[in-house]
Amino acid sequence: MRPIPIIKPGDVLEMKKAHPCGKATFEVVRVGSDIRIVCLGCGRDVTVPRIKLEKSIRKIISGEDAQ
């Protein structure tokens, strides 16, 4: 079983599949049972259920490292 990733607001997520704009990185805005992320390519925000999002994350870049 995989460990549960710790996701915080301000983190940048690299996803397995890219957004339709072509960018595969998203910034976390809100965390809960649903997680709200913003595409760093076009600025579109998306609310995704936590379970679905955790399966599609390739890498988590902490908010301090992303600056």
VMD Tcl script that builds the backbone (N, CA, C; Angstrom):
set m [mol new atoms 201]
animate dup $m
set s [atomselect $m all]
$s set {name element resname resid chain x y z} {
  {N N MET 1 A 0.834 -1.180 0.000}
  {CA C MET 1 A 0.000 0.000 0.000}
  {C C MET 1 A 0.885 1.253 0.000}
  {N N ARG 2 A 0.513 2.242 -0.825}
  {CA C ARG 2 A 1.287 3.471 -0.921}
  {C C ARG 2 A 1.013 4.376 0.271}
  {N N PRO 3 A 2.038 5.132 0.708}
  {CA C PRO 3 A 1.793 6.097 1.794}
  {C C PRO 3 A 0.921 7.253 1.292}
  {N N ILE 4 A 0.165 7.847 2.188}
  {CA C ILE 4 A -0.705 8.969 1.832}
  {C C ILE 4 A 0.164 10.222 1.686}
  {N N PRO 5 A 0.131 10.878 0.531}
  {CA C PRO 5 A 0.951 12.081 0.357}
  {C C PRO 5 A 0.408 13.247 1.183}
  {N N ILE 6 A 1.310 14.042 1.708}
  {CA C ILE 6 A 0.916 15.227 2.477}
  {C C ILE 6 A 0.889 16.405 1.511}
  {N N ILE 7 A -0.310 16.945 1.305}
  {CA C ILE 7 A -0.511 18.045 0.364}
  {C C ILE 7 A -0.936 19.270 1.156}
  {N N LYS 8 A -0.234 20.399 0.938}
  {CA C LYS 8 A -0.535 21.641 1.643}
  {C C LYS 8 A -0.808 22.751 0.628}
  {N N PRO 9 A -1.595 23.758 1.013}
  {CA C PRO 9 A -1.778 24.903 0.116}
  {C C PRO 9 A -0.428 25.551 -0.200}
  {N N GLY 10 A -0.236 25.907 -1.451}
  {CA C GLY 10 A 1.022 26.494 -1.892}
  {C C GLY 10 A 1.944 25.493 -2.559}
  {N N ASP 11 A 1.691 24.192 -2.364}
  {CA C ASP 11 A 2.507 23.164 -3.015}
  {C C ASP 11 A 2.237 23.165 -4.518}
  {N N VAL 12 A 3.240 22.772 -5.291}
  {CA C VAL 12 A 3.097 22.624 -6.740}
  {C C VAL 12 A 3.120 21.130 -7.041}
  {N N LEU 13 A 2.116 20.664 -7.775}
  {CA C LEU 13 A 1.999 19.253 -8.111}
  {C C LEU 13 A 2.338 19.039 -9.577}
  {N N GLU 14 A 3.176 18.055 -9.835}
  {CA C GLU 14 A 3.435 17.642 -11.213}
  {C C GLU 14 A 2.570 16.407 -11.449}
  {N N MET 15 A 1.668 16.483 -12.431}
  {CA C MET 15 A 0.710 15.422 -12.678}
  {C C MET 15 A 1.205 14.466 -13.755}
  {N N LYS 16 A 0.621 13.263 -13.788}
  {CA C LYS 16 A 0.972 12.273 -14.803}
  {C C LYS 16 A 0.484 12.702 -16.180}
  {N N LYS 17 A -0.704 13.317 -16.239}
  {CA C LYS 17 A -1.262 13.783 -17.513}
  {C C LYS 17 A -1.327 15.306 -17.499}
  {N N ALA 18 A -1.073 15.895 -18.644}
  {CA C ALA 18 A -1.084 17.354 -18.760}
  {C C ALA 18 A -2.517 17.879 -18.892}
  {N N HIS 19 A -2.692 19.134 -18.521}
  {CA C HIS 19 A -3.940 19.861 -18.716}
  {C C HIS 19 A -4.101 20.098 -20.224}
  {N N PRO 20 A -5.305 20.317 -20.724}
  {CA C PRO 20 A -5.469 20.562 -22.164}
  {C C PRO 20 A -4.625 21.720 -22.714}
  {N N CYS 21 A -4.210 22.660 -21.859}
  {CA C CYS 21 A -3.356 23.763 -22.334}
  {C C CYS 21 A -1.928 23.301 -22.579}
  {N N GLY 22 A -1.574 22.096 -22.106}
  {CA C GLY 22 A -0.249 21.549 -22.351}
  {C C GLY 22 A 0.667 21.525 -21.140}
  {N N LYS 23 A 0.296 22.210 -20.071}
  {CA C LYS 23 A 1.125 22.276 -18.861}
  {C C LYS 23 A 0.698 21.175 -17.889}
  {N N ALA 24 A 1.641 20.531 -17.208}
  {CA C ALA 24 A 1.326 19.440 -16.290}
  {C C ALA 24 A 1.577 19.810 -14.832}
  {N N THR 25 A 1.744 21.108 -14.529}
  {CA C THR 25 A 1.981 21.534 -13.158}
  {C C THR 25 A 0.816 22.372 -12.653}
  {N N PHE 26 A 0.451 22.130 -11.402}
  {CA C PHE 26 A -0.677 22.802 -10.770}
  {C C PHE 26 A -0.281 23.252 -9.374}
  {N N GLU 27 A -0.836 24.379 -8.921}
  {CA C GLU 27 A -0.603 24.858 -7.563}
  {C C GLU 27 A -1.834 24.547 -6.720}
  {N N VAL 28 A -1.611 24.072 -5.494}
  {CA C VAL 28 A -2.700 23.741 -4.574}
  {C C VAL 28 A -3.197 25.024 -3.921}
  {N N VAL 29 A -4.534 25.239 -3.972}
  {CA C VAL 29 A -5.133 26.426 -3.389}
  {C C VAL 29 A -5.871 26.080 -2.099}
  {N N ARG 30 A -6.623 24.968 -2.098}
  {CA C ARG 30 A -7.422 24.583 -0.940}
  {C C ARG 30 A -7.334 23.076 -0.758}
  {N N VAL 31 A -7.275 22.650 0.506}
  {CA C VAL 31 A -7.155 21.233 0.819}
  {C C VAL 31 A -8.311 20.818 1.716}
  {N N GLY 32 A -8.868 19.662 1.451}
  {CA C GLY 32 A -9.954 19.079 2.234}
  {C C GLY 32 A -10.269 17.729 1.628}
  {N N SER 33 A -11.536 17.313 1.687}
  {CA C SER 33 A -11.897 16.059 1.019}
  {C C SER 33 A -11.820 16.242 -0.494}
  {N N ASP 34 A -12.052 17.468 -0.956}
  {CA C ASP 34 A -11.800 17.863 -2.343}
  {C C ASP 34 A -10.628 18.829 -2.310}
  {N N ILE 35 A -9.781 18.766 -3.326}
  {CA C ILE 35 A -8.613 19.651 -3.392}
  {C C ILE 35 A -8.764 20.560 -4.596}
  {N N ARG 36 A -8.585 21.856 -4.371}
  {CA C ARG 36 A -8.692 22.832 -5.449}
  {C C ARG 36 A -7.292 23.176 -5.926}
  {N N ILE 37 A -7.067 23.019 -7.234}
  {CA C ILE 37 A -5.765 23.284 -7.832}
  {C C ILE 37 A -5.922 24.282 -8.976}
  {N N VAL 38 A -4.852 25.021 -9.250}
  {CA C VAL 38 A -4.843 26.009 -10.331}
  {C C VAL 38 A -3.741 25.636 -11.313}
  {N N CYS 39 A -4.091 25.570 -12.590}
  {CA C CYS 39 A -3.113 25.263 -13.639}
  {C C CYS 39 A -2.112 26.409 -13.737}
  {N N LEU 40 A -0.821 26.084 -13.759}
  {CA C LEU 40 A 0.202 27.121 -13.861}
  {C C LEU 40 A 0.433 27.559 -15.309}
  {N N GLY 41 A -0.253 26.935 -16.248}
  {CA C GLY 41 A -0.145 27.340 -17.644}
  {C C GLY 41 A -1.175 28.381 -18.021}
  {N N CYS 42 A -2.458 28.060 -17.771}
  {CA C CYS 42 A -3.539 28.946 -18.219}
  {C C CYS 42 A -4.299 29.615 -17.074}
  {N N GLY 43 A -4.078 29.177 -15.821}
  {CA C GLY 43 A -4.739 29.808 -14.686}
  {C C GLY 43 A -6.105 29.245 -14.356}
  {N N ARG 44 A -6.558 28.230 -15.058}
  {CA C ARG 44 A -7.856 27.611 -14.799}
  {C C ARG 44 A -7.808 26.879 -13.468}
  {N N ASP 45 A -8.855 27.024 -12.649}
  {CA C ASP 45 A -8.877 26.287 -11.384}
  {C C ASP 45 A -9.835 25.110 -11.477}
  {N N VAL 46 A -9.459 24.025 -10.815}
  {CA C VAL 46 A -10.172 22.764 -10.877}
  {C C VAL 46 A -10.308 22.219 -9.469}
  {N N THR 47 A -11.494 21.703 -9.125}
  {CA C THR 47 A -11.692 21.028 -7.854}
  {C C THR 47 A -11.782 19.531 -8.134}
  {N N VAL 48 A -10.902 18.763 -7.471}
  {CA C VAL 48 A -10.781 17.328 -7.727}
  {C C VAL 48 A -10.921 16.578 -6.408}
  {N N PRO 49 A -11.648 15.456 -6.377}
  {CA C PRO 49 A -11.686 14.646 -5.157}
  {C C PRO 49 A -10.278 14.182 -4.777}
  {N N ARG 50 A -9.982 14.187 -3.480}
  {CA C ARG 50 A -8.644 13.861 -2.988}
  {C C ARG 50 A -8.140 12.510 -3.499}
  {N N ILE 51 A -8.978 11.485 -3.468}
  {CA C ILE 51 A -8.558 10.139 -3.871}
  {C C ILE 51 A -8.125 10.113 -5.335}
  {N N LYS 52 A -8.904 10.769 -6.194}
  {CA C LYS 52 A -8.573 10.804 -7.617}
  {C C LYS 52 A -7.277 11.587 -7.856}
  {N N LEU 53 A -7.106 12.692 -7.135}
  {CA C LEU 53 A -5.914 13.513 -7.302}
  {C C LEU 53 A -4.664 12.770 -6.840}
  {N N GLU 54 A -4.743 12.075 -5.710}
  {CA C GLU 54 A -3.577 11.354 -5.183}
  {C C GLU 54 A -3.067 10.315 -6.164}
  {N N LYS 55 A -3.958 9.697 -6.928}
  {CA C LYS 55 A -3.564 8.689 -7.907}
  {C C LYS 55 A -2.876 9.292 -9.124}
  {N N SER 56 A -3.143 10.565 -9.411}
  {CA C SER 56 A -2.607 11.162 -10.631}
  {C C SER 56 A -1.396 12.062 -10.400}
  {N N ILE 57 A -0.865 12.101 -9.171}
  {CA C ILE 57 A 0.307 12.931 -8.872}
  {C C ILE 57 A 1.585 12.177 -9.230}
  {N N ARG 58 A 2.477 12.832 -9.941}
  {CA C ARG 58 A 3.792 12.262 -10.229}
  {C C ARG 58 A 4.799 12.730 -9.183}
  {N N LYS 59 A 4.777 14.046 -8.847}
  {CA C LYS 59 A 5.741 14.589 -7.903}
  {C C LYS 59 A 5.125 15.787 -7.187}
  {N N ILE 60 A 5.464 15.950 -5.892}
  {CA C ILE 60 A 5.033 17.112 -5.111}
  {C C ILE 60 A 6.250 17.982 -4.855}
  {N N ILE 61 A 6.151 19.262 -5.262}
  {CA C ILE 61 A 7.203 20.225 -4.999}
  {C C ILE 61 A 6.664 21.141 -3.901}
  {N N SER 62 A 7.345 21.200 -2.769}
  {CA C SER 62 A 6.825 21.992 -1.651}
  {C C SER 62 A 6.762 23.464 -2.025}
  {N N GLY 63 A 5.906 24.202 -1.338}
  {CA C GLY 63 A 5.700 25.611 -1.642}
  {C C GLY 63 A 6.970 26.440 -1.549}
  {N N GLU 64 A 7.874 26.107 -0.603}
  {CA C GLU 64 A 9.116 26.850 -0.441}
  {C C GLU 64 A 10.055 26.608 -1.614}
  {N N ASP 65 A 10.083 25.368 -2.141}
  {CA C ASP 65 A 10.972 25.022 -3.246}
  {C C ASP 65 A 10.491 25.590 -4.576}
  {N N ALA 66 A 9.188 25.837 -4.703}
  {CA C ALA 66 A 8.618 26.275 -5.972}
  {C C ALA 66 A 8.873 27.750 -6.258}
  {N N GLN 67 A 9.201 28.526 -5.250}
  {CA C GLN 67 A 9.359 29.968 -5.417}
  {C C GLN 67 A 10.547 30.312 -6.256}
}
mol reanalyze $m
mol bondsrecalc $m
mol representation Tube
mol addrep $m
